[in-house]
Amino acid sequence: MPLIKVQTSIVNPDSAQVTDLLKHLSAALAKHTRKPETYVMTAFESGVPMTFGGTTDPTCYIEIKSVGSMTPDQTQSMSQDFCQQIEQLIAVPVDRIYIEFADAKGYMWGWNGATFG
């Protein structure tokens, strides 16, 4: 049920770096949300036409969604952790990354032919 989706303007990043990033993000999201990694989904989309601050320098947008509520402490910790991982693994500066956090009600999240609520 936790999802982290990364969109970046970087074109054709190294596939091994992307795989490493997704694995790191998956494990970290499970830890931060205190949910089993077996439910975590990651997604990565590169080459997205984007601007940030009026320039086309490398940038990134991240969506994090989960069933249940995330606390301000959790989102602060996730923001710091995920921005650092993105910067280290695909070289997008932390000040060019936006993260949107969204809590979902269980009945608004489907899996395996049912919902979580």
N, C-alpha and C positions, 0 to 999 in steps of 0.2 A: 503493500500500500504506500510506502514512501516512494516518491519519485523525484529524481533530480535530472533536469533537462538542461543541457548546455548548448547555447547557440553562440557562434563566434564568427567574426569577419575573416579570420585566418583561413586562407585557401590551402587545401591539401596538406594538413598537418601530418607529421609522421605517424603512420598507423600504429606502430608499437607504442608511441607516446600516448596516443588516444586510448589504446587498450589499457595501458598502465593507469592513466587518469581515471577511466571508468571504474576500474577495480578499486582504486583508492577511494573514489567518491562513494561507491557502493558500501564499502566497509565503514567509512566515516559516517555516512548517513544513518546506517543501522545503529551505530554507537550513539550518535547524537539524539536520535528519536527513541532509542531504547526498544527497537523493534527488530525481529529476526531478519537477518540479511536475505533469507529465502524469499521475503516479500518485497525487497528493494528492487526498483527498476531504474536503470540509467539510460540516458539518450544523449547523443552528441550530433550536432549539425554544424558543419563547417561551410565556409564560403558564403555566409549570409551577408548580403549587402547591408551595412550598418554604419552609422556615424555616432560619435560621442563627443560632445563639446564642439561640434561643428567640423570635426576632422574624421577622416577614414582610417586613422591609425588603428592598429589592432585593438579590438574591443570584444566584450563578451556579455551576454545576458544569460542569467541562470534562473530557472524556476524550480522551487522546492515545494512539493505538496505532500501532505500526509493526513491520514485520518486521525482525528483527535486534535487537541490544541498544543501548539508550541508556545513555550514561555519566552519572554524577552531574553532571559539568560541563554536559552537554547539558540535562539536566532542570532544573537550576538556572537556566540561561540562558533556557530556554523558559518556565519559570514566571514569571520577571521580565518577559520580553517580552510574553507573552500576557495576563498580568494588567494590564499597562499599556495594551495595546490595548483590552481589554474596558472598562476604566475610561474611557478617552478616547472611545470610540465609542458605548458604550451606558450609561455612567454608573453602572456597578456598582463600588463601592469595592473596591480590591484586597484589603482585609482581610475581604471577604465572598465570596471566590472560592476554591473548592477545585479542584485539578487532579489527576486520576489518570493516571499514566503506565503503559502496559502494552506489554511486548515480546511479539511473537507469533512462534512458529516458522513458518517458510515453509510447511510442510504444513498449518498451521492457518488459512491465509489464501487464499481463493479469488479468482480473477479470470479472466475470459475463458475460462471452461470448464475451467480448470486450477487449480493452486496454485503458490505460489512456492517450494515445497520438494520 
